[in-house]
């Protein structure tokens, strides 16, 4: 009888620990998407929301801004969310990257990942407008989403000797 009780106690401990570990499997991607959907549900254009993912090993924080909605001829209504991710081992030495998340019927449809921090764009009609106001990169770029989702976007930075310089970012469909 003692062995049965001890065996049941051991099984109970492993069962409880197993359930506890499953709660820790709530990873940062799930956290990121849950945060994005909560911002979309608020439906507050240009309002910024901050979310911090608790981890012992590194610093991870998300800054979301709902940009608004654009009616696209092929895909219907698309919602645009701008996310800047701050990350690093220490809070005071973090790096950042920015992403435009595009949602269709509150499901992630695709994104443009910038791999560096970008200023928050705005929506004007069917255009997504990037205004970069730095001395070495002082341009405004309008990307039109009325008829299609561009597979690549080019963000202008400067003109030198008649040549326009900038960066190209590809659309990743989900």
Backbone as a ProteinNet text record, in pm:
[ID]
protein_1_A
[PRIMARY]
XXXXXXXXXXXXXXXXXXXXXXXXXXXXXXXXXXXXXXXXXXXXXXXXXXXXXXXXXXXXXXXXXXXXXXXXXXXXXXXXXXXXXXXXXXXXXXXXXXXXXXXXXXXXXXXXXXXXXXXXXXXXXXXXXXXXXXXXXXXXXXXXXXXXXXXXXXXXXXXXXXXXXXXXXXXXXX
[TERTIARY]
81.6	0	86.5	197.5	288.5	343.6	379	435.7	333.5	207.9	103.5	87.5	87.2	73.3	192.9	313.5	434.9	432.3	392.8	385.3	283.7	166.8	65.7	114.7	186	241.5	342	427.9	527.7	457.1	358.7	283.6	214.9	155.7	88.7	186.2	305.3	406.8	447.9	474.6	512.8	399.2	277.1	161.5	148	160.3	150.8	264.9	385.2	500.7	485.7	433.7	410.4	312.7	205.6	108.3	173.2	257.6	326.3	418.5	489.9	579.5	503.1	383.9	304.9	269.9	248.5	220.3	341.7	461.6	582.5	605	534.2	549.6	475.5	414.4	352.4	467.4	506.9	629.1	607.3	715.4	707.2	627.4	623.2	543.7	394.2	352.4	213.1	182.5	273.8	257.7	244.6	331.8	333.1	200.8	148.2	23.6	-95.9	-94.8	-202	-202.5	-84.6	-73.8	-124.4	-84.5	-127.7	-279.5	-339.4	-485	-557.3	-498.8	-563.3	-558.7	-451.7	-443	-543.4	-554.7	-652.8	-794.4	-823.5	-957.9	-989.6	-888.4	-910	-951.8	-900	-938.6	-914.4	-806.4	-770.7	-654.6	-684.9	-582.9	-481.8	-354.1	-238.5	-208.9	-282.4	-253.1	-145.9	-49	62.5	42.4	69	56.2	190.9	225.3	350.9	322.2	398	387.2	528	548.6	679.1	664	748.9	750.1	848.3	798.6	884	971.1	1099.5	1195.5	1316.8	1383.3	1501.4	1624.6	1628.2	1749.4	1773.1	1666	1683.6	1566	1583.5	1483.3	1405.6	1274.4	1191.7	1065.1	1048.1	931.3	878.3	746.9	682	609	618	546.2	457.9	327.5	232.6	157.5	135.8	51.2	-43.2	-173	-271.4	-275	-244.6	-236.4	-370.6	-456.1	-586.6	-613.7	-707.2	-757	-750.7	-719.3	-719.9	-804.9	-895.6	-976.1	-894.8	-864.3	-783.6	-875.7	-857.9	-945.7	-945.7	-832.8	-823	-855.2	-810.3	-817	-925.1	-991.9	-1094	-1030.6	-1091	-1040.7	-919.3	-813.1	-688.5	-658.3	-623.4	-584.9	-433.2	-376.9	-232.4	-191.1	-92.6	-40	111	164.2	308.7	364.3	469	528.7	678.3	726.3	870.1	902.8	998.7	1041	1174.8	1182.2	1306.2	1356.6	1483.6	1535.2	1683.5	1729	1869.3	1887	2010.9	2040.4	2008.6	2037.7	2012.8	1916.6	1834.9	1736.1	1801.2	1915.8	1980	2070.8	2080.9	2161.7	2082.2	1961.2	1872.7	1888.7	1843.9	1835.7	1688.5	1657.7	1517.3	1501.6	1386.8	1347.9	1200.2	1160.2	1020.7	956.4	825.1	749.1	613.5	567.8	430.6	356	255.6	173.3	42.5	1.9	-121.6	-219.1	-338.2	-440.6	-560.3	-614.7	-737.8	-834.9	-948.9	-1048.3	-984.6	-902	-832.6	-741.6	-694.3	-593.6	-474.6	-355.8	-235.2	-231.1	-225.3	-221.5	-78.1	2.3	140.5	208.7	336.5	412.6	530.5	578.2	704.7	793.8	908.9	1000.8	1117.8	1145.4	1248.5	1384.9	1394.4	1519.7	1595.5	1544.7	1598.7	1478.7	1501.8	1391.4	1355.5	1227.5	1176.8	1077.5	1062.7	958.2	820.5	721.9	586.7	526	482.9	416.6	272.2	204.1	62.9	-11.6	-142.6	-225.9	-299.7	-295.2	-368.9	-440.7	-571.5	-647.3	-605.4	-549.7	-501.4	-350.5	-286.3	-139.6	-87.7	19.5	96.8	215.4	227.1	325.8	435.5	559	677.3	744.4	761.9	835.1	956.9	1071.5	1196.5	1263.5	1280.5	1330.2	1467.1	1558.9	1695.4	1783.3	1888.1	1972	2025.4	2065.3	2121.1	2012.3	1889.9	1779.3	1651.4	1623.7	1511.3	1415.4	1328.1	1236.9	1100.6	1001.4	868.6	838.3	790.6	756	613	533	394.5	384.9	333.3	313.7	162.9	115.5	-27.3	-71.8	-179.3	-234	-375.8	-419	-556.8	-587.1	-495.8	-523	-455.9	-347.2	-276.5	-186.3	-134.2	-31.6	101.6	184.2	311.7	400	459.3	549.8	679	714.5	830.4	794.5	847.1	831.7	971.1	982.1	1108.3	1089.9	1163.8	1158.9	1277	1244.5	1347.7	1422.8	1550.9	1632	1697.9	1762.4	1829.9	1853.3	1881.5	1917.8	2059.7	2142.1	2280.3	2314.3	2353.5	2386.6	2274.1	2150.1	2035	1988.1	2059.2	2022.1	1952	1839.4	1764.1	1814.3	1850.1	1895.2	1788.5	1783	1688.1	1698.8	1592.9	1593.3	1468.8	1485.8	1375.6	1340.4	1208.8	1160	1055.6	1061.7	971.9	852.6	740	618.9	628.8	600.8	598.2	454.7	394	256	252.9	152.2	140.3	31.5
-119	0	126.2	122.9	237.2	268	162.9	182.6	247.6	209.2	267.2	415.3	450.7	591.2	672.2	618	687.4	702.5	597.5	603.4	708.5	709.2	809.5	950.9	966.8	1098.2	1143.7	1053.4	1087.6	1122.9	1042.5	1071	1206.9	1236.3	1364.1	1480.9	1468.5	1573.7	1596.6	1487.3	1502.9	1562.3	1523.1	1576.7	1726.9	1767.7	1910.8	1989.8	1936.2	2005.6	2015.6	1909.8	1911.9	2021.1	2038.9	2145.3	2281.9	2294.6	2421.9	2455.1	2358.5	2382.3	2425	2371.3	2411.1	2559.4	2613.1	2756.3	2838.3	2787.7	2859.4	2854.6	2767.1	2756.4	2868	2958.7	3077	3163.4	3143.9	3206.6	3350	3413.2	3554.5	3578.4	3483.5	3502.2	3504.1	3414.7	3413.3	3543	3583.6	3708.8	3825.7	3829.8	3938.1	3945.8	3831	3829.8	3864.7	3817.3	3853.5	4004.2	4061.5	4206.2	4281.3	4236.6	4301.2	4298.1	4184.9	4173.3	4260.6	4274.1	4360.6	4506.7	4547.2	4684.2	4702.6	4603	4612.1	4625	4549.3	4553.6	4688.2	4758.9	4893.6	4991.4	4971.8	5051.6	5201.7	5238.2	5377.8	5419.4	5488.9	5528.8	5621.9	5594.8	5673.9	5662.6	5580.9	5561.1	5452.5	5477.9	5384.9	5304.5	5174.5	5081.7	5012.6	4991.1	4925.4	4792.7	4690.4	4558.2	4508	4457.3	4402.9	4253.5	4176.6	4031.5	3998.6	3938.6	3907.4	3786.3	3806.1	3698.3	3729.5	3627.4	3645.2	3672	3614	3614.8	3741.4	3810.9	3927.3	4021.4	4140.8	4246.2	4242.1	4243.4	4240.2	4321.6	4426.5	4513.6	4547.4	4558.4	4592	4724.5	4806.2	4933.1	4925.1	4924.2	4911.5	5041.4	5073.3	5185.7	5138.6	5153.9	5120.6	5235.7	5206.8	5311.3	5339.5	5239.5	5257.2	5147.4	5177.5	5077.9	5133.4	5046.2	5083.5	4980.9	5031.2	4941.4	4908	4780.3	4730.2	4661.9	4690.4	4637.8	4485.1	4421.2	4274.8	4206.3	4262.6	4194.7	4247.8	4354.5	4412	4504.2	4513.2	4602.2	4540.4	4618.5	4575.8	4671.7	4616.2	4698.4	4696.6	4814	4829.1	4860.9	4787.6	4803.8	4820	4919.2	4941.8	4894.5	4814.8	4760.2	4788	4841.7	4851.7	4758.8	4671	4573.5	4618.2	4630.5	4665.5	4538.6	4508.1	4382.8	4396.1	4310.9	4308	4238.5	4218.5	4152.8	4246.6	4375.4	4474.4	4580.8	4633.2	4733.7	4861.8	4896.7	5021.6	5007.3	4888.6	4870.3	4789.1	4832.9	4758.4	4799.8	4712.1	4739.5	4744.5	4789.1	4797.8	4761.7	4705.5	4681.6	4713.6	4752.6	4790.9	4700	4686.7	4599.9	4663.1	4652.1	4686.3	4553.5	4537.2	4416.3	4449.9	4364.7	4386.6	4274.7	4314.1	4218.6	4224.1	4106.9	4094.1	4015.7	4075.3	4013.6	3971	4059.6	4040.4	3917.3	3873.9	3767.8	3823.2	3790.1	3840.4	3792.1	3887	3856	3858.9	3951.4	3962.5	4078.4	4097.6	4203.5	4248.7	4366.3	4419.7	4436.9	4372.3	4381.7	4471.4	4572.9	4671	4641.4	4556.1	4514.2	4627.8	4749.6	4863.6	4944.1	5038.2	5119.7	5227	5237.4	5336.7	5426.6	5550.6	5635.6	5580.6	5605.2	5554.5	5620.8	5541	5598.4	5635.1	5698.9	5733.2	5689	5673.8	5641.4	5767.8	5795.7	5907.1	5852.4	5831.6	5771.6	5627.1	5596.8	5460.8	5450.5	5555.8	5559.2	5538.4	5464.7	5451.7	5545.1	5645.4	5751.3	5743.8	5735.5	5734.6	5870	5939.2	6066.6	6048.1	6053.3	6036.8	6172.9	6227.3	6363.6	6371.9	6289.9	6295.3	6370.5	6435.3	6513.9	6432	6309.4	6227.9	6155.4	6162.1	6092	6170.3	6266.4	6356.5	6348.2	6245.1	6223.3	6177.5	6194.7	6139.2	6044.2	5925.7	5824	5780.2	5779.4	5732	5599.7	5497	5366.2	5344.4	5322.2	5308.7	5162.9	5140.7	5007.3	4993.5	5085.5	5084.1	4963.3	4929.4	4823.5	4690.4	4696	4572	4597.1	4488.2	4497.6	4482.7	4586.4	4576.9	4465.1	4387.3	4280.3	4337.2	4457.2	4528.3	4675.7	4736.5	4880.6	4942.6	5061.8	5134.4	5260.7	5270.7	5388.3	5478.2	5594.2	5687.7	5746.5	5773.5	5833.2	5963.2	5958.5	6079.4	6072.4	6188.2	6196.8	6250	6179.6	6223.1	6209.8	6319.1	6323.1	6266.9	6298.4	6254	6111.7	6040.5	5903.5	5902.2	5831.5	5820.8	5698.4	5719.5	5610.3	5583.9	5461.6	5422.9	5274.2	5218.8	5076.9	5009	4883.2	4802.8	4698.1	4683.5	4585	4498.2	4369.6	4273.8	4239.4	4213.5	4171	4021	3982.4	3841.5	3805.2	3721.4	3680.4	3565.8	3568.2	3463.6	3369.5
0	0	0	76.1	81.4	-57.2	-132.3	-265.6	-359.2	-348	-432.3	-400.6	-274.4	-233.8	-281.9	-266.2	-311.5	-463.6	-532.9	-678.9	-722.7	-660.1	-693.4	-663.3	-553.7	-518.9	-624.4	-669.5	-772.4	-902.9	-942.5	-1065.1	-1053.9	-939.3	-916.2	-930.3	-872.1	-880.2	-1025.6	-1099.2	-1240.1	-1322.5	-1293.2	-1363.4	-1339	-1215	-1181.3	-1243	-1236.2	-1294.6	-1445.5	-1505.4	-1650.1	-1688.2	-1613.5	-1640.5	-1622.2	-1520.4	-1496	-1613.3	-1665.4	-1778.3	-1902.7	-1922.3	-2037.6	-2030.9	-1910.8	-1898	-1941	-1917.3	-1956.9	-2107.6	-2177.6	-2321.7	-2395	-2321.5	-2380.3	-2429	-2552.2	-2601.4	-2648.3	-2685.8	-2720.6	-2847.7	-2942	-3063.8	-3029.7	-2941.8	-2897.8	-2823.7	-2737	-2662.8	-2759.3	-2860.6	-2958.3	-3034.4	-3077.8	-3153.8	-3064.7	-2940.5	-2847.4	-2821.3	-2806.5	-2786	-2909.2	-3027.6	-3152.3	-3166	-3137.8	-3149.3	-3046.4	-2928.5	-2828.2	-2873.2	-2939.8	-2992.5	-3106.3	-3194.7	-3303.7	-3248.5	-3145.2	-3087.1	-3022.6	-2975.5	-2920.1	-3029.1	-3151.3	-3268	-3249.3	-3181	-3154.7	-3245.6	-3351.8	-3448.8	-3383.8	-3409.3	-3365.1	-3215.6	-3142.7	-3000.7	-2987.9	-2901.1	-2882.8	-2755.4	-2765.4	-2653.2	-2631.2	-2504.6	-2469.9	-2400.8	-2438.9	-2378.3	-2349.3	-2230.2	-2192.6	-2168.9	-2234.3	-2217.8	-2106.8	-2000	-1885.5	-1913.4	-1901.8	-1917	-1830.9	-1786.5	-1701.8	-1787.8	-1906.1	-1987.9	-2069.6	-2107.1	-2193	-2177.4	-2232.4	-2227.9	-2360.4	-2353.8	-2473.9	-2450.2	-2530.8	-2517.7	-2656.2	-2666.3	-2792.2	-2777.8	-2881.4	-2889.2	-3013.9	-2994.1	-3104.3	-3126.1	-3254.2	-3291.5	-3401.9	-3378	-3480.8	-3579.9	-3706.9	-3808.8	-3874.6	-3880.3	-3943.5	-4043.9	-4133.7	-4227.7	-4369.2	-4464.4	-4605.7	-4679.6	-4764.7	-4846.6	-4971	-4986	-5096.5	-5197.7	-5328.2	-5432.7	-5436.8	-5410.7	-5418.5	-5286.1	-5176.6	-5046.3	-4952.8	-4990.4	-4902.4	-4799.9	-4681.8	-4577.1	-4508.7	-4504.1	-4438.7	-4324.3	-4209.8	-4095	-4082.3	-4052.4	-4044	-3900.8	-3855.1	-3720.3	-3732.1	-3663.2	-3663.9	-3530.9	-3537	-3414.8	-3414.2	-3304.1	-3282.1	-3166	-3190	-3090	-3033.5	-2901.9	-2832.9	-2764.6	-2784.3	-2730.2	-2696.2	-2609.2	-2570.7	-2437.8	-2401	-2274.1	-2158.2	-2177.5	-2072.7	-2123.6	-2034.8	-2072.4	-2124.6	-2072	-2113	-2234.9	-2292.8	-2414.4	-2516.3	-2540.6	-2628.8	-2775	-2862.9	-3005.9	-3040.8	-3161.2	-3200.5	-3347.2	-3378.4	-3516.9	-3530.1	-3649.9	-3672.4	-3775.9	-3764.9	-3854.3	-3881.5	-4005.8	-4040.4	-4047.5	-3963.1	-3963.8	-4034.6	-4129.2	-4203.4	-4167.3	-4124.5	-4082.1	-4175.9	-4200.8	-4278.5	-4191.6	-4159.5	-4069.8	-3937.8	-3881.7	-3753.7	-3749.5	-3865.6	-3873.2	-3948.7	-3900	-3965.5	-4109.5	-4201.5	-4344.2	-4396.8	-4343.3	-4386.9	-4318.2	-4352.4	-4286.4	-4370	-4335.1	-4384.5	-4262.1	-4262.2	-4149.3	-4188.8	-4108.4	-4141.7	-4080	-3982	-3917.9	-3848.5	-3859.7	-3785.6	-3736	-3649.1	-3598.7	-3701.1	-3731.9	-3824.8	-3752	-3798.5	-3740.9	-3780.1	-3696	-3719.8	-3843.2	-3940.6	-4058.3	-4025.5	-4119.8	-4104.6	-4230.7	-4216.4	-4331.8	-4372.9	-4503	-4561.3	-4684.3	-4672.7	-4782.8	-4802.5	-4919.1	-4950.5	-4940.6	-4890.9	-4885.2	-4744	-4736.2	-4613.1	-4631.2	-4544	-4564.1	-4458.4	-4506.4	-4420.6	-4432	-4320.4	-4317.5	-4229.7	-4291.9	-4218.3	-4214.5	-4096.3	-4082.3	-4019.2	-4063.7	-4011.9	-4111.7	-4065.9	-4157.9	-4275.6	-4250.5	-4359.3	-4439.2	-4393.6	-4459.9	-4435.9	-4522.6	-4500.9	-4619.4	-4619.2	-4730.1	-4681.1	-4765.4	-4741.4	-4856.2	-4820.8	-4919.7	-4897	-5004.6	-4997.3	-5073.1	-5005.5	-5066.3	-5079.5	-5202.5	-5226.3	-5214	-5138.3	-5115.4	-5172	-5256	-5303.7	-5392.4	-5482.2	-5579.4	-5547.2	-5473.8	-5439.4	-5318.9	-5266.1	-5162.3	-5233.8	-5233.7	-5305.6	-5249.6	-5337.7	-5295.6	-5239.3	-5284.9	-5231	-5217.7	-5114	-5099.6	-5092	-5145.4	-5145.8	-5063.6	-4954.6	-4867.9	-4907.3	-4962.2	-5007.4	-4889.1	-4913.4	-4808.3	-4856	-4971.6	-5018.7	-5168.8	-5225.9	-5367.5	-5374.6	-5448.7	-5466.9	-5614.5	-5676.7	-5819.6	-5905.5	-5870.6	-5948.3	-5919.1	-5833.4	-5799.1	-5663.7	-5658.3	-5533.4	-5457.4	-5331.6	-5245.1	-5139.3	-5095.8	-4992.1	-4965.4	-4911.5	-4877.7	-4932.8	-4973.8	-5024.9	-4919.3	-4896.6	-4799.8	-4868.2	-4843.1	-4907.5	-4817.7	-4884.3	-4815.9	-4787.7	-4664.1	-4626.5	-4596.5	-4681.8	-4660.5	-4558.4	-4468.9	-4367.2	-4399.2
[MASK]
++++++++++++++++++++++++++++++++++++++++++++++++++++++++++++++++++++++++++++++++++++++++++++++++++++++++++++++++++++++++++++++++++++++++++++++++++++++++++++++++++++++++++++++

